[in-house]
Amino acid sequence: MKTTVIFMFLSFAMLLTSNPAAAQNERGELSPEQRERIEAMRVAFITREIQLTSKQAETFWPVYREMKAELDKVRGDGEPIGKDPMEMDDAEAAKYLDQWFERRQQELHVRESYRDKFENVITPKQILALYQAENQFRRQMLRQVRQGDRMHRGRGDGSEINRRERIREHRDERDYRKRD
């Protein structure tokens, strides 16, 4: 199972590092094909981590996609800050802070509303594992993106990664393995 997860993340790394110009557009967004690949990797990762049976998967994934669409809508309604918070006046910062908390409350409300729907399909343990798997997947993707960015800053051979970063990454991986 760990071999499959490692392969999945290496595939993602190759996707982003194979052609840095094609990896993101000028605004830093992924192409639709890359989004589809990442989503397929997310499905495989979550399916494996929460140990979905094929019968559960048939009913779980439509409900999950529905929840994800609602969460994306809530997140999309938020206005991005767009500038350094330290350069804002207090009133402007308070406005953005209020909006940020409101969006987090809306996200929590969406997740709470889907708990009953999920419990009709999967066990409470699987629901808890789902939220953990989402966080693990997000962390792994961010780690892969950061590693890809460092690879393309210089010669492309990874020599820019300093010793402290390698040690930190090794420690993170070791801690991740301990949790399993």
C-alpha beads as a LAMMPS data file, in Angstrom:
LAMMPS data file: protein, C-alpha beads

180 atoms
179 bonds

1 atom types
1 bond types

-500.0 500.0 xlo xhi
-500.0 500.0 ylo yhi
-500.0 500.0 zlo zhi

Masses

1 110.0

Atoms # bond

1 1 1 0.000 0.000 0.000
2 1 1 2.800 2.448 0.881
3 1 1 4.483 1.594 -2.420
4 1 1 1.333 2.622 -4.273
5 1 1 1.138 5.908 -2.356
6 1 1 4.788 6.652 -3.085
7 1 1 4.248 5.847 -6.768
8 1 1 1.221 8.156 -6.841
9 1 1 3.194 11.077 -5.421
10 1 1 6.162 10.451 -7.671
11 1 1 3.779 10.489 -10.627
12 1 1 2.465 13.854 -9.483
13 1 1 6.002 15.167 -9.084
14 1 1 6.857 14.063 -12.611
15 1 1 3.691 15.722 -13.855
16 1 1 4.750 19.059 -12.406
17 1 1 8.467 18.793 -13.105
18 1 1 8.423 17.250 -16.559
19 1 1 7.576 20.542 -18.219
20 1 1 7.527 23.507 -15.865
21 1 1 6.118 25.810 -18.525
22 1 1 3.160 23.505 -19.046
23 1 1 2.685 22.725 -15.355
24 1 1 0.930 26.016 -14.678
25 1 1 -0.373 28.889 -16.714
26 1 1 0.819 32.456 -16.226
27 1 1 -1.462 32.899 -13.196
28 1 1 -0.114 29.770 -11.521
29 1 1 -3.203 27.642 -12.234
30 1 1 -3.167 24.002 -13.270
31 1 1 -4.512 22.911 -16.638
32 1 1 -7.796 20.953 -16.772
33 1 1 -5.866 17.768 -17.603
34 1 1 -3.644 18.218 -14.575
35 1 1 -6.667 18.872 -12.364
36 1 1 -8.220 15.629 -13.636
37 1 1 -5.038 13.682 -12.880
38 1 1 -4.816 15.121 -9.400
39 1 1 -8.473 14.350 -8.778
40 1 1 -7.937 10.755 -9.909
41 1 1 -5.012 10.508 -7.524
42 1 1 -7.181 11.955 -4.723
43 1 1 -9.883 9.363 -5.410
44 1 1 -7.362 6.525 -5.331
45 1 1 -5.708 7.831 -2.170
46 1 1 -8.944 8.369 -0.244
47 1 1 -10.431 5.066 -1.430
48 1 1 -7.386 3.243 -0.153
49 1 1 -6.977 5.196 3.093
50 1 1 -10.570 4.812 4.254
51 1 1 -10.768 1.260 2.899
52 1 1 -13.871 1.729 0.778
53 1 1 -15.479 -1.399 -0.570
54 1 1 -16.637 -1.283 -4.174
55 1 1 -20.255 -1.154 -2.978
56 1 1 -19.490 1.769 -0.656
57 1 1 -17.531 3.575 -3.370
58 1 1 -20.529 3.528 -5.722
59 1 1 -22.618 5.569 -3.295
60 1 1 -19.854 7.433 -1.463
61 1 1 -18.220 9.256 -4.384
62 1 1 -21.353 11.017 -5.679
63 1 1 -22.066 12.310 -2.151
64 1 1 -18.422 13.338 -1.680
65 1 1 -18.354 15.218 -5.006
66 1 1 -21.565 16.987 -4.049
67 1 1 -20.029 18.088 -0.732
68 1 1 -16.811 19.146 -2.448
69 1 1 -18.781 21.277 -4.930
70 1 1 -20.554 23.019 -2.056
71 1 1 -17.259 23.611 -0.250
72 1 1 -15.714 25.004 -3.442
73 1 1 -18.676 27.343 -3.805
74 1 1 -18.246 28.592 -0.221
75 1 1 -14.512 29.066 -0.724
76 1 1 -15.019 30.728 -4.098
77 1 1 -17.350 33.333 -2.655
78 1 1 -14.547 34.756 -0.570
79 1 1 -12.686 37.800 -1.805
80 1 1 -8.928 37.197 -1.840
81 1 1 -6.910 39.615 0.253
82 1 1 -4.608 40.507 -2.620
83 1 1 -2.193 42.526 -0.528
84 1 1 0.000 42.244 2.530
85 1 1 -2.113 42.322 5.717
86 1 1 0.580 44.383 7.425
87 1 1 -0.033 47.153 4.887
88 1 1 -3.784 47.335 5.638
89 1 1 -5.380 49.665 8.106
90 1 1 -7.130 48.037 11.064
91 1 1 -10.637 48.487 9.673
92 1 1 -9.745 46.792 6.388
93 1 1 -7.961 43.938 8.182
94 1 1 -10.958 43.458 10.507
95 1 1 -13.263 43.253 7.478
96 1 1 -11.144 40.520 5.865
97 1 1 -10.821 38.688 9.158
98 1 1 -14.607 38.681 9.621
99 1 1 -15.031 37.334 6.086
100 1 1 -12.433 34.642 6.699
101 1 1 -14.186 33.438 9.881
102 1 1 -17.559 33.506 8.137
103 1 1 -16.244 31.299 5.318
104 1 1 -14.764 28.845 7.838
105 1 1 -18.139 28.692 9.629
106 1 1 -19.880 28.034 6.315
107 1 1 -17.370 25.269 5.492
108 1 1 -17.979 23.677 8.893
109 1 1 -21.733 23.891 8.358
110 1 1 -21.406 22.125 4.982
111 1 1 -19.271 19.350 6.510
112 1 1 -21.718 18.920 9.400
113 1 1 -24.651 18.725 7.009
114 1 1 -22.960 15.911 5.074
115 1 1 -22.185 13.839 8.153
116 1 1 -25.612 12.181 8.091
117 1 1 -25.343 11.557 4.359
118 1 1 -21.948 9.931 4.821
119 1 1 -23.153 7.834 7.769
120 1 1 -25.753 6.304 5.443
121 1 1 -22.892 5.081 3.247
122 1 1 -19.771 4.591 5.393
123 1 1 -18.957 4.080 9.069
124 1 1 -18.090 6.907 11.482
125 1 1 -14.508 5.581 11.597
126 1 1 -14.316 5.905 7.823
127 1 1 -15.701 9.450 7.997
128 1 1 -13.004 10.429 10.467
129 1 1 -10.390 8.680 8.311
130 1 1 -11.750 10.606 5.305
131 1 1 -10.994 13.977 6.872
132 1 1 -7.541 12.800 7.888
133 1 1 -6.892 11.428 4.395
134 1 1 -7.928 14.741 2.818
135 1 1 -5.379 16.555 4.978
136 1 1 -2.660 13.989 4.266
137 1 1 -3.282 14.235 0.530
138 1 1 -3.173 18.034 0.601
139 1 1 0.098 18.025 2.576
140 1 1 1.690 15.530 0.189
141 1 1 0.628 17.557 -2.859
142 1 1 2.012 20.756 -1.361
143 1 1 5.264 18.993 -0.530
144 1 1 5.536 17.767 -4.122
145 1 1 4.880 21.241 -5.495
146 1 1 7.497 22.773 -3.197
147 1 1 10.036 20.152 -4.225
148 1 1 9.259 20.775 -7.881
149 1 1 9.666 24.525 -7.454
150 1 1 13.092 24.080 -5.874
151 1 1 14.145 21.747 -8.662
152 1 1 13.440 24.363 -11.327
153 1 1 15.075 27.374 -9.703
154 1 1 18.626 26.458 -10.621
155 1 1 20.240 23.766 -12.688
156 1 1 17.281 21.443 -12.262
157 1 1 19.240 18.714 -10.511
158 1 1 18.006 19.484 -7.014
159 1 1 21.311 20.932 -5.847
160 1 1 19.516 24.007 -4.489
161 1 1 17.896 21.996 -1.725
162 1 1 20.002 22.757 1.277
163 1 1 20.937 20.320 4.000
164 1 1 18.403 21.645 6.540
165 1 1 15.518 21.237 4.108
166 1 1 16.543 17.649 3.360
167 1 1 16.746 16.874 7.070
168 1 1 13.330 18.451 7.693
169 1 1 11.773 16.500 4.826
170 1 1 13.342 13.284 6.105
171 1 1 11.985 13.982 9.609
172 1 1 8.501 14.726 8.214
173 1 1 8.529 11.469 6.256
174 1 1 9.710 9.530 9.310
175 1 1 6.925 11.061 11.442
176 1 1 4.390 10.264 8.717
177 1 1 5.501 6.611 8.715
178 1 1 5.235 6.400 12.513
179 1 1 1.568 7.369 12.319
180 1 1 0.788 4.425 10.037

Bonds

1 1 1 2
2 1 2 3
3 1 3 4
4 1 4 5
5 1 5 6
6 1 6 7
7 1 7 8
8 1 8 9
9 1 9 10
10 1 10 11
11 1 11 12
12 1 12 13
13 1 13 14
14 1 14 15
15 1 15 16
16 1 16 17
17 1 17 18
18 1 18 19
19 1 19 20
20 1 20 21
21 1 21 22
22 1 22 23
23 1 23 24
24 1 24 25
25 1 25 26
26 1 26 27
27 1 27 28
28 1 28 29
29 1 29 30
30 1 30 31
31 1 31 32
32 1 32 33
33 1 33 34
34 1 34 35
35 1 35 36
36 1 36 37
37 1 37 38
38 1 38 39
39 1 39 40
40 1 40 41
41 1 41 42
42 1 42 43
43 1 43 44
44 1 44 45
45 1 45 46
46 1 46 47
47 1 47 48
48 1 48 49
49 1 49 50
50 1 50 51
51 1 51 52
52 1 52 53
53 1 53 54
54 1 54 55
55 1 55 56
56 1 56 57
57 1 57 58
58 1 58 59
59 1 59 60
60 1 60 61
61 1 61 62
62 1 62 63
63 1 63 64
64 1 64 65
65 1 65 66
66 1 66 67
67 1 67 68
68 1 68 69
69 1 69 70
70 1 70 71
71 1 71 72
72 1 72 73
73 1 73 74
74 1 74 75
75 1 75 76
76 1 76 77
77 1 77 78
78 1 78 79
79 1 79 80
80 1 80 81
81 1 81 82
82 1 82 83
83 1 83 84
84 1 84 85
85 1 85 86
86 1 86 87
87 1 87 88
88 1 88 89
89 1 89 90
90 1 90 91
91 1 91 92
92 1 92 93
93 1 93 94
94 1 94 95
95 1 95 96
96 1 96 97
97 1 97 98
98 1 98 99
99 1 99 100
100 1 100 101
101 1 101 102
102 1 102 103
103 1 103 104
104 1 104 105
105 1 105 106
106 1 106 107
107 1 107 108
108 1 108 109
109 1 109 110
110 1 110 111
111 1 111 112
112 1 112 113
113 1 113 114
114 1 114 115
115 1 115 116
116 1 116 117
117 1 117 118
118 1 118 119
119 1 119 120
120 1 120 121
121 1 121 122
122 1 122 123
123 1 123 124
124 1 124 125
125 1 125 126
126 1 126 127
127 1 127 128
128 1 128 129
129 1 129 130
130 1 130 131
131 1 131 132
132 1 132 133
133 1 133 134
134 1 134 135
135 1 135 136
136 1 136 137
137 1 137 138
138 1 138 139
139 1 139 140
140 1 140 141
141 1 141 142
142 1 142 143
143 1 143 144
144 1 144 145
145 1 145 146
146 1 146 147
147 1 147 148
148 1 148 149
149 1 149 150
150 1 150 151
151 1 151 152
152 1 152 153
153 1 153 154
154 1 154 155
155 1 155 156
156 1 156 157
157 1 157 158
158 1 158 159
159 1 159 160
160 1 160 161
161 1 161 162
162 1 162 163
163 1 163 164
164 1 164 165
165 1 165 166
166 1 166 167
167 1 167 168
168 1 168 169
169 1 169 170
170 1 170 171
171 1 171 172
172 1 172 173
173 1 173 174
174 1 174 175
175 1 175 176
176 1 176 177
177 1 177 178
178 1 178 179
179 1 179 180
